[in-house]
Amino acid sequence: MLQLPYAKGRMPFLALRHLFRPPAAFLSTPRVEYKPIQKVMVANRGEIAIRVFRACTELGIRTVAVYSEQDTGQMHRQKADEAYLIGRGLPPVQAYLHIPDIIKV
């Protein structure tokens, strides 16, 4: 038991409990409830995207791939549950950085 200086060398247990009580604001905050992740979008291509898709599939999470026009036949597009074209008319690197299309997806 934790011993703190007090009258006659010890602090009674009830006093100790009172001393370490959480603040009232902490006790009155609403409890946060978390929802499980249902869908993951991977804005990447190649082996990394495929590994993420595999892990999500094992966890029961749906997957979304984005791809450029040049990546139409790539495996990451085929491994995802859903796939969307982004950056139409742009080179691959710029397509994956085209934020308006990614936001639409």
C-alpha positions in Angstrom: 0.0 0.0 0.0 1.2 3.5 -0.8 2.2 5.4 2.3 2.3 9.2 2.3 3.2 11.5 5.1 0.1 12.2 7.2 -0.7 12.5 10.9 1.0 9.6 12.6 2.9 8.6 9.4 0.0 7.1 7.4 -2.8 8.3 5.2 -6.1 6.5 5.6 -7.3 4.6 2.5 -10.4 6.7 2.1 -8.4 9.9 2.1 -6.0 8.3 -0.5 -9.0 7.5 -2.6 -10.4 11.0 -2.3 -7.0 12.4 -3.2 -6.7 10.5 -6.5 -10.3 11.0 -7.7 -10.6 12.0 -11.4 -11.9 15.5 -12.0 -15.7 15.9 -12.4 -15.3 17.1 -16.0 -13.6 13.8 -16.8 -16.5 11.8 -15.4 -19.2 13.9 -17.2 -17.7 13.6 -20.7 -19.8 11.4 -23.0 -18.4 8.0 -23.9 -16.9 7.9 -27.4 -18.1 5.0 -29.5 -16.0 3.9 -32.4 -17.4 2.4 -35.6 -15.4 -0.2 -37.4 -13.7 0.7 -40.7 -15.9 -0.5 -43.6 -14.0 0.7 -46.7 -10.4 1.7 -47.4 -9.2 3.6 -50.5 -5.6 3.1 -51.6 -4.2 6.0 -53.7 -1.1 4.0 -54.6 -0.3 1.3 -57.1 1.9 -1.7 -57.3 3.0 -4.1 -54.6 2.1 -1.8 -51.7 -1.5 -1.4 -52.8 -1.8 -5.2 -53.3 -0.6 -5.9 -49.8 -3.0 -3.4 -48.3 -5.9 -4.9 -50.3 -4.9 -8.4 -49.1 -4.8 -7.3 -45.4 -8.1 -5.5 -45.7 -9.7 -8.5 -47.3 -8.5 -10.7 -44.5 -10.1 -8.2 -42.0 -13.4 -8.1 -43.9 -12.9 -4.5 -45.1 -13.9 -3.5 -48.6 -11.2 -1.9 -50.8 -11.2 0.9 -53.4 -8.4 1.4 -55.9 -7.8 4.5 -58.0 -5.8 4.3 -61.2 -4.5 6.4 -64.1 -5.3 5.7 -67.8 -1.8 4.1 -68.1 -2.5 1.8 -65.2 -5.8 0.3 -66.6 -4.4 -3.2 -66.8 -2.4 -3.2 -63.6 -3.0 -5.8 -60.9 -3.8 -3.4 -58.1 -7.0 -2.4 -60.0 -8.1 -6.0 -60.3 -7.4 -6.9 -56.7 -9.7 -4.1 -55.3 -13.4 -4.5 -54.7 -14.0 -1.2 -56.5 -11.8 0.8 -58.9 -12.1 4.4 -60.2 -10.2 6.2 -63.0 -8.5 9.5 -61.8 -6.6 12.2 -63.6 -7.9 11.6 -67.1 -5.4 12.8 -69.7 -2.6 13.3 -67.1 0.6 11.3 -66.8 0.5 8.6 -64.0 2.3 10.6 -61.3 0.2 13.7 -61.8 -3.0 11.6 -62.0 -2.3 10.1 -58.5 -1.7 13.7 -57.2 -4.9 15.1 -58.8 -6.7 15.9 -55.6 -10.1 16.9 -57.1 -10.6 13.4 -58.6 -9.5 11.7 -55.4 -12.0 13.7 -53.4 -14.7 12.7 -55.8 -14.0 9.0 -55.3 
